[in-house]
Amino acid sequence: MKAATPARKRLRFMAASAGCALSALTAANILLAQGIPAPSSAASLVDPGPRESGGVSEGADSAKATYARISEARGWDVYLSGYARHGRRTYSREQIGEFNEQAWGVGFGKTLRNAQGSDESLFALAISDSHWQPQLMAGYVHEWIWPIARTGVEVGLGYTAMLVSRQDFFGGFPFPVALPAASIGTQKARLMAAYVPRISKNKGNGDVLLLLGRFTFD
């Protein structure tokens, strides 16, 4: 049998990523529908009115309210991932040469432009990580939006809070992550970025910038 070419490998990975992203989004829908709190401080952005004591139930109610508002937004988002830059001052040339920086992947989600003019999104995404292994992510994004004059182009700045599954962390068991996020583009097409900061002063950790595109279809 002929060995698969790099192009075929990428197509196979992106097809598998699409299936993983759809599965993750379905699972997130089920969890939120059952009242499982979202892994973020997004709950504080929703004010459902007077609250009773009881942190867990309040968190569940806020998560469900957030999910309900975003899920009612028109259209769907499609995410296409393609690049993860590792800081040249954090990693040696040898390390960078061994890393995969072509973080191919695909994802799906929903975005709501809320009454305050900010964007709130739910997403599920699967990409190829730095070691060519599947990395699954599902979570929430909040961005404050600033229009650039009357060009139709906007700049966004905010954060993302999500669950991540990687084979080199906890054997693939999902763990929570909160990262700064930014974007530029229109409401229909945006270049998105999330940054993983260095965990310590020691070199060889963090300092990774993930770039991806988000396209919204009505």
RORO-328826 format. One record per residue (C-alpha): x, y, z; residue in one letter. Coordinates in nm, 3 decimals. Example, Ala and Ser with C-alpha at 12.3 -4.5 7.8 and 13.67 -1.06 7.14 Angstrom:
<atoms>
<atom c1="1.230" c2="-0.450" c3="0.780" code="A"/>
<atom c1="1.367" c2="-0.106" c3="0.714" code="S"/>
</atoms>
This chain:
<atoms>
<atom c1="0.000" c2="0.000" c3="0.000" code="M"/>
<atom c1="0.114" c2="0.355" c3="-0.074" code="K"/>
<atom c1="0.188" c2="0.578" c3="0.223" code="A"/>
<atom c1="-0.059" c2="0.859" c3="0.271" code="A"/>
<atom c1="0.065" c2="1.194" c3="0.145" code="T"/>
<atom c1="0.078" c2="1.496" c3="0.383" code="P"/>
<atom c1="-0.220" c2="1.649" c3="0.200" code="A"/>
<atom c1="-0.427" c2="1.334" c3="0.249" code="R"/>
<atom c1="-0.326" c2="1.318" c3="0.614" code="K"/>
<atom c1="-0.446" c2="1.676" c3="0.662" code="R"/>
<atom c1="-0.777" c2="1.604" c3="0.492" code="L"/>
<atom c1="-0.827" c2="1.296" c3="0.709" code="R"/>
<atom c1="-0.741" c2="1.492" c3="1.023" code="F"/>
<atom c1="-0.978" c2="1.777" c3="0.934" code="M"/>
<atom c1="-1.258" c2="1.528" c3="0.862" code="A"/>
<atom c1="-1.196" c2="1.361" c3="1.197" code="A"/>
<atom c1="-1.175" c2="1.705" c3="1.362" code="S"/>
<atom c1="-1.515" c2="1.798" c3="1.224" code="A"/>
<atom c1="-1.665" c2="1.485" c3="1.375" code="G"/>
<atom c1="-1.495" c2="1.550" c3="1.710" code="C"/>
<atom c1="-1.608" c2="1.913" c3="1.713" code="A"/>
<atom c1="-1.967" c2="1.816" c3="1.639" code="L"/>
<atom c1="-1.954" c2="1.553" c3="1.914" code="S"/>
<atom c1="-1.809" c2="1.805" c3="2.161" code="A"/>
<atom c1="-2.073" c2="2.064" c3="2.074" code="L"/>
<atom c1="-2.350" c2="1.806" c3="2.115" code="T"/>
<atom c1="-2.208" c2="1.703" c3="2.452" code="A"/>
<atom c1="-2.185" c2="2.067" c3="2.562" code="A"/>
<atom c1="-2.548" c2="2.120" c3="2.461" code="N"/>
<atom c1="-2.656" c2="1.821" c3="2.669" code="I"/>
<atom c1="-2.454" c2="1.928" c3="2.974" code="L"/>
<atom c1="-2.585" c2="2.285" c3="2.964" code="L"/>
<atom c1="-2.941" c2="2.165" c3="2.913" code="A"/>
<atom c1="-2.901" c2="1.955" c3="3.227" code="Q"/>
<atom c1="-2.779" c2="2.259" c3="3.421" code="G"/>
<atom c1="-2.405" c2="2.186" c3="3.440" code="I"/>
<atom c1="-2.226" c2="2.517" c3="3.503" code="P"/>
<atom c1="-2.010" c2="2.655" c3="3.221" code="A"/>
<atom c1="-1.634" c2="2.649" c3="3.295" code="P"/>
<atom c1="-1.603" c2="3.025" c3="3.305" code="S"/>
<atom c1="-1.697" c2="3.345" c3="3.479" code="S"/>
<atom c1="-1.941" c2="3.408" c3="3.195" code="A"/>
<atom c1="-2.223" c2="3.353" c3="3.441" code="A"/>
<atom c1="-2.151" c2="3.695" c3="3.590" code="S"/>
<atom c1="-2.241" c2="3.852" c3="3.254" code="L"/>
<atom c1="-2.600" c2="3.736" c3="3.283" code="V"/>
<atom c1="-2.839" c2="3.898" c3="3.528" code="D"/>
<atom c1="-3.152" c2="3.683" c3="3.550" code="P"/>
<atom c1="-3.295" c2="3.899" c3="3.828" code="G"/>
<atom c1="-3.310" c2="3.847" c3="4.206" code="P"/>
<atom c1="-3.094" c2="3.556" c3="4.317" code="R"/>
<atom c1="-3.135" c2="3.314" c3="4.597" code="E"/>
<atom c1="-2.850" c2="3.179" c3="4.803" code="S"/>
<atom c1="-2.685" c2="2.862" c3="4.680" code="G"/>
<atom c1="-2.375" c2="2.893" c3="4.462" code="G"/>
<atom c1="-2.417" c2="2.572" c3="4.263" code="V"/>
<atom c1="-2.780" c2="2.632" c3="4.165" code="S"/>
<atom c1="-2.707" c2="2.997" c3="4.082" code="E"/>
<atom c1="-2.418" c2="2.893" c3="3.860" code="G"/>
<atom c1="-2.632" c2="2.632" c3="3.687" code="A"/>
<atom c1="-2.915" c2="2.880" c3="3.628" code="D"/>
<atom c1="-2.676" c2="3.145" c3="3.493" code="S"/>
<atom c1="-2.505" c2="2.892" c3="3.265" code="A"/>
<atom c1="-2.841" c2="2.778" c3="3.129" code="K"/>
<atom c1="-2.951" c2="3.139" c3="3.075" code="A"/>
<atom c1="-2.626" c2="3.221" c3="2.893" code="T"/>
<atom c1="-2.659" c2="2.913" c3="2.675" code="Y"/>
<atom c1="-3.023" c2="2.988" c3="2.596" code="A"/>
<atom c1="-2.946" c2="3.344" c3="2.485" code="R"/>
<atom c1="-2.654" c2="3.249" c3="2.263" code="I"/>
<atom c1="-2.823" c2="2.942" c3="2.112" code="S"/>
<atom c1="-3.110" c2="3.158" c3="1.993" code="E"/>
<atom c1="-2.875" c2="3.371" c3="1.784" code="A"/>
<atom c1="-2.924" c2="3.350" c3="1.408" code="R"/>
<atom c1="-2.678" c2="3.152" c3="1.200" code="G"/>
<atom c1="-2.385" c2="2.925" c3="1.277" code="W"/>
<atom c1="-2.013" c2="2.988" c3="1.309" code="D"/>
<atom c1="-1.753" c2="2.778" c3="1.132" code="V"/>
<atom c1="-1.397" c2="2.793" c3="1.269" code="Y"/>
<atom c1="-1.093" c2="2.708" c3="1.057" code="L"/>
<atom c1="-0.761" c2="2.676" c3="1.238" code="S"/>
<atom c1="-0.426" c2="2.677" c3="1.066" code="G"/>
<atom c1="-0.139" c2="2.829" c3="1.266" code="Y"/>
<atom c1="0.010" c2="2.815" c3="1.617" code="A"/>
<atom c1="0.322" c2="3.027" c3="1.667" code="R"/>
<atom c1="0.564" c2="2.929" c3="1.944" code="H"/>
<atom c1="0.762" c2="3.218" c3="2.093" code="G"/>
<atom c1="1.111" c2="3.231" c3="1.943" code="R"/>
<atom c1="1.253" c2="3.364" c3="2.270" code="R"/>
<atom c1="1.091" c2="3.089" c3="2.473" code="T"/>
<atom c1="1.184" c2="2.782" c3="2.267" code="Y"/>
<atom c1="1.513" c2="2.683" c3="2.105" code="S"/>
<atom c1="1.547" c2="2.639" c3="1.730" code="R"/>
<atom c1="1.570" c2="2.265" c3="1.784" code="E"/>
<atom c1="1.243" c2="2.259" c3="1.978" code="Q"/>
<atom c1="1.063" c2="2.474" c3="1.723" code="I"/>
<atom c1="1.191" c2="2.248" c3="1.447" code="G"/>
<atom c1="1.025" c2="1.953" c3="1.621" code="E"/>
<atom c1="0.693" c2="2.132" c3="1.681" code="F"/>
<atom c1="0.390" c2="2.129" c3="1.454" code="N"/>
<atom c1="0.292" c2="2.491" c3="1.394" code="E"/>
<atom c1="0.035" c2="2.410" c3="1.124" code="Q"/>
<atom c1="-0.250" c2="2.364" c3="1.371" code="A"/>
<atom c1="-0.503" c2="2.243" c3="1.115" code="W"/>
<atom c1="-0.853" c2="2.197" c3="1.248" code="G"/>
<atom c1="-1.218" c2="2.287" c3="1.228" code="V"/>
<atom c1="-1.496" c2="2.381" c3="1.468" code="G"/>
<atom c1="-1.853" c2="2.503" c3="1.500" code="F"/>
<atom c1="-2.037" c2="2.743" c3="1.726" code="G"/>
<atom c1="-2.280" c2="3.029" c3="1.781" code="K"/>
<atom c1="-2.223" c2="3.401" c3="1.841" code="T"/>
<atom c1="-2.457" c2="3.662" c3="1.990" code="L"/>
<atom c1="-2.407" c2="4.038" c3="1.964" code="R"/>
<atom c1="-2.561" c2="4.137" c3="2.299" code="N"/>
<atom c1="-2.740" c2="4.455" c3="2.404" code="A"/>
<atom c1="-2.412" c2="4.608" c3="2.524" code="Q"/>
<atom c1="-2.253" c2="4.559" c3="2.180" code="G"/>
<atom c1="-2.023" c2="4.279" c3="2.293" code="S"/>
<atom c1="-1.989" c2="3.937" c3="2.132" code="D"/>
<atom c1="-2.063" c2="3.620" c3="2.329" code="E"/>
<atom c1="-1.984" c2="3.287" c3="2.168" code="S"/>
<atom c1="-2.009" c2="2.916" c3="2.235" code="L"/>
<atom c1="-1.778" c2="2.690" c3="2.036" code="F"/>
<atom c1="-1.637" c2="2.341" c3="1.991" code="A"/>
<atom c1="-1.308" c2="2.301" c3="1.808" code="L"/>
<atom c1="-1.064" c2="2.022" c3="1.720" code="A"/>
<atom c1="-0.710" c2="2.098" c3="1.599" code="I"/>
<atom c1="-0.374" c2="1.930" c3="1.553" code="S"/>
<atom c1="-0.157" c2="2.022" c3="1.853" code="D"/>
<atom c1="0.217" c2="2.090" c3="1.869" code="S"/>
<atom c1="0.289" c2="1.716" c3="1.861" code="H"/>
<atom c1="0.048" c2="1.628" c3="1.577" code="W"/>
<atom c1="-0.205" c2="1.489" c3="1.827" code="Q"/>
<atom c1="-0.576" c2="1.582" c3="1.845" code="P"/>
<atom c1="-0.656" c2="1.875" c3="2.075" code="Q"/>
<atom c1="-1.025" c2="1.919" c3="2.157" code="L"/>
<atom c1="-1.169" c2="2.243" c3="2.295" code="M"/>
<atom c1="-1.519" c2="2.353" c3="2.390" code="A"/>
<atom c1="-1.614" c2="2.671" c3="2.572" code="G"/>
<atom c1="-1.719" c2="3.035" c3="2.582" code="Y"/>
<atom c1="-1.576" c2="3.359" c3="2.442" code="V"/>
<atom c1="-1.659" c2="3.714" c3="2.549" code="H"/>
<atom c1="-1.524" c2="4.006" c3="2.347" code="E"/>
<atom c1="-1.575" c2="4.379" c3="2.383" code="W"/>
<atom c1="-1.609" c2="4.526" c3="2.031" code="I"/>
<atom c1="-1.477" c2="4.855" c3="1.890" code="W"/>
<atom c1="-1.578" c2="4.956" c3="1.533" code="P"/>
<atom c1="-1.308" c2="5.113" c3="1.315" code="I"/>
<atom c1="-1.473" c2="5.435" c3="1.189" code="A"/>
<atom c1="-1.737" c2="5.343" c3="0.928" code="R"/>
<atom c1="-1.536" c2="5.074" c3="0.753" code="T"/>
<atom c1="-1.744" c2="4.780" c3="0.878" code="G"/>
<atom c1="-1.427" c2="4.641" c3="1.034" code="V"/>
<atom c1="-1.417" c2="4.583" c3="1.410" code="E"/>
<atom c1="-1.158" c2="4.504" c3="1.673" code="V"/>
<atom c1="-1.242" c2="4.273" c3="1.960" code="G"/>
<atom c1="-1.066" c2="4.214" c3="2.290" code="L"/>
<atom c1="-1.170" c2="3.978" c3="2.567" code="G"/>
<atom c1="-1.120" c2="3.627" c3="2.699" code="Y"/>
<atom c1="-1.211" c2="3.266" c3="2.642" code="T"/>
<atom c1="-1.287" c2="3.005" c3="2.910" code="A"/>
<atom c1="-1.300" c2="2.644" c3="2.797" code="M"/>
<atom c1="-1.236" c2="2.278" c3="2.856" code="L"/>
<atom c1="-0.934" c2="2.134" c3="2.674" code="V"/>
<atom c1="-0.837" c2="1.774" c3="2.604" code="S"/>
<atom c1="-0.475" c2="1.694" c3="2.509" code="R"/>
<atom c1="-0.298" c2="1.361" c3="2.512" code="Q"/>
<atom c1="0.009" c2="1.508" c3="2.688" code="D"/>
<atom c1="-0.195" c2="1.650" c3="2.980" code="F"/>
<atom c1="-0.380" c2="1.422" c3="3.223" code="F"/>
<atom c1="-0.400" c2="1.145" c3="2.966" code="G"/>
<atom c1="-0.651" c2="1.337" c3="2.757" code="G"/>
<atom c1="-0.888" c2="1.412" c3="3.049" code="F"/>
<atom c1="-1.049" c2="1.757" c3="2.993" code="P"/>
<atom c1="-0.917" c2="2.043" c3="3.207" code="F"/>
<atom c1="-1.031" c2="2.408" c3="3.237" code="P"/>
<atom c1="-0.835" c2="2.694" c3="3.079" code="V"/>
<atom c1="-0.892" c2="3.071" c3="3.065" code="A"/>
<atom c1="-0.697" c2="3.273" c3="2.806" code="L"/>
<atom c1="-0.692" c2="3.625" c3="2.662" code="P"/>
<atom c1="-0.852" c2="3.654" c3="2.318" code="A"/>
<atom c1="-0.862" c2="3.914" c3="2.042" code="A"/>
<atom c1="-1.002" c2="3.950" c3="1.691" code="S"/>
<atom c1="-1.029" c2="4.176" c3="1.388" code="I"/>
<atom c1="-1.273" c2="4.164" c3="1.098" code="G"/>
<atom c1="-1.645" c2="4.197" c3="1.030" code="T"/>
<atom c1="-1.939" c2="4.026" c3="1.197" code="Q"/>
<atom c1="-1.938" c2="3.768" c3="0.916" code="K"/>
<atom c1="-1.564" c2="3.697" c3="0.893" code="A"/>
<atom c1="-1.302" c2="3.747" c3="1.162" code="R"/>
<atom c1="-0.941" c2="3.658" c3="1.234" code="L"/>
<atom c1="-0.941" c2="3.526" c3="1.591" code="M"/>
<atom c1="-0.644" c2="3.485" c3="1.825" code="A"/>
<atom c1="-0.592" c2="3.325" c3="2.165" code="A"/>
<atom c1="-0.268" c2="3.347" c3="2.359" code="Y"/>
<atom c1="-0.119" c2="3.090" c3="2.599" code="V"/>
<atom c1="0.119" c2="3.287" c3="2.828" code="P"/>
<atom c1="0.434" c2="3.145" c3="2.982" code="R"/>
<atom c1="0.351" c2="2.950" c3="3.295" code="I"/>
<atom c1="0.681" c2="3.039" c3="3.463" code="S"/>
<atom c1="1.000" c2="3.232" c3="3.399" code="K"/>
<atom c1="1.165" c2="2.913" c3="3.278" code="N"/>
<atom c1="1.191" c2="2.872" c3="2.903" code="K"/>
<atom c1="1.012" c2="2.593" c3="2.720" code="G"/>
<atom c1="0.654" c2="2.646" c3="2.835" code="N"/>
<atom c1="0.357" c2="2.848" c3="2.714" code="G"/>
<atom c1="0.409" c2="3.152" c3="2.490" code="D"/>
<atom c1="0.194" c2="3.014" c3="2.207" code="V"/>
<atom c1="-0.031" c2="3.222" c3="1.982" code="L"/>
<atom c1="-0.316" c2="3.036" c3="1.810" code="L"/>
<atom c1="-0.470" c2="3.196" c3="1.502" code="L"/>
<atom c1="-0.794" c2="3.088" c3="1.341" code="L"/>
<atom c1="-1.072" c2="3.222" c3="1.124" code="G"/>
<atom c1="-1.439" c2="3.246" c3="1.221" code="R"/>
<atom c1="-1.703" c2="3.263" c3="0.951" code="F"/>
<atom c1="-2.071" c2="3.321" c3="1.032" code="T"/>
<atom c1="-2.346" c2="3.185" c3="0.806" code="F"/>
<atom c1="-2.714" c2="3.278" c3="0.845" code="D"/>
</atoms>
